[in-house]
Amino acid sequence: MSEPLKGDLQTNQRAELTAVLRALQIVRKTQDIEIITDSNYSIDCSTVWYKSWLKNGWLTSTKAPVVNKDLIVDIRKLIDARDGAGATTEFAWIKGHANDPGNEAADKLAVAGAMAPRV
């Protein structure tokens, strides 16, 4: 599935987080999932960094507001609901642009979404 990125802020990081969010929205909350991505940023936001940000009122270590908080909060809500339902949510990093068929297909979908008219 491909779609244009919503909102005025159009960054690769927002696109990567949106892809994670969509995967979590599509899979039943009782079904185990492994999200394979070439985005360490998305993995770290979703599994590690959010803990400190949550504790610090969604401020970074330099006291700046966390960029992409909206997407990270939505991702964590879905992961937490999945945890509560007994499903596992795992992330795996894969090197980008290394001829992996799944990663290449994801890149094609990302380009199609970027080229689609914004609504």
C-alpha positions in Angstrom: 0.0 0.0 0.0 1.2 3.5 -0.9 -0.1 6.8 0.2 1.2 10.4 0.3 2.5 11.6 3.7 -0.1 13.8 5.5 0.7 17.2 6.9 3.1 20.0 6.0 6.1 18.4 7.6 7.4 16.1 4.9 10.5 14.2 6.1 12.0 10.8 5.6 11.7 10.2 9.3 8.0 10.9 9.3 7.5 8.6 6.4 9.4 5.8 8.1 7.4 6.2 11.3 4.2 6.4 9.3 5.1 3.1 7.7 5.6 1.5 11.1 2.2 2.9 12.3 0.4 1.6 9.2 1.9 -1.9 9.7 0.6 -1.9 13.3 -2.8 -0.6 12.3 -3.2 -3.4 9.6 -2.2 -6.4 11.7 -4.7 -7.7 14.3 -3.6 -6.7 17.8 -3.5 -10.4 18.8 -1.2 -11.4 16.0 2.6 -11.4 16.4 4.5 -9.1 14.1 8.0 -8.4 13.0 8.6 -5.0 11.4 11.7 -5.1 9.2 13.0 -1.6 8.4 16.2 0.1 7.4 15.4 2.9 9.8 17.3 2.7 13.0 15.5 6.0 13.9 12.1 4.4 13.8 13.3 1.4 15.8 14.9 3.5 18.5 12.0 5.9 18.7 9.5 3.1 19.1 11.5 0.9 21.5 14.1 2.9 23.4 14.0 6.7 23.3 10.3 7.1 23.9 10.9 5.9 27.6 13.1 8.9 28.4 10.9 11.3 26.4 7.8 10.2 28.2 9.6 10.6 31.6 10.8 14.1 30.5 7.4 15.4 29.3 8.3 14.7 25.7 11.4 16.9 25.7 14.8 15.8 24.4 17.9 15.9 26.5 18.4 19.5 25.2 14.9 20.4 26.4 13.6 20.7 22.9 10.1 19.2 22.0 10.4 15.8 20.5 10.0 15.9 16.8 7.4 13.4 15.5 5.8 13.0 18.9 2.4 12.5 17.4 3.5 9.4 15.4 5.5 7.9 18.2 2.7 8.3 20.7 0.3 6.5 18.2 2.9 3.7 17.6 3.4 3.2 21.3 -0.4 3.0 21.9 -0.7 0.2 19.4 2.4 -1.6 20.7 1.1 -1.3 24.3 -2.3 -2.6 23.3 -0.7 -5.5 21.5 1.4 -6.3 24.6 -1.8 -6.3 26.6 -3.3 -8.7 24.2 -0.3 -11.1 24.5 1.1 -10.4 21.0 4.7 -9.7 20.4 5.9 -6.7 18.3 9.5 -7.1 17.2 11.7 -4.9 15.1 14.5 -6.0 12.8 17.0 -3.7 11.1 18.0 -4.4 7.6 20.6 -2.5 5.5 19.0 -0.3 3.0 19.8 -0.4 -0.7 21.5 -3.8 -0.4 19.3 -5.6 -2.9 17.0 -7.2 -0.4 13.7 -7.9 -2.3 11.4 -6.7 0.6 13.4 -3.5 1.1 13.5 -2.8 -2.6 9.7 -3.2 -2.8 9.2 -0.9 0.2 11.4 1.7 -1.4 9.2 1.5 -4.6 6.1 1.9 -2.5 7.6 4.9 -0.7 8.5 6.6 -4.0 5.0 6.0 -5.3 3.5 7.5 -2.2 5.8 10.5 -2.5 4.7 11.0 -6.1 1.0 10.7 -5.4 -1.1 13.8 -5.1 -1.4 15.1 -1.6 -5.0 15.3 -0.3 
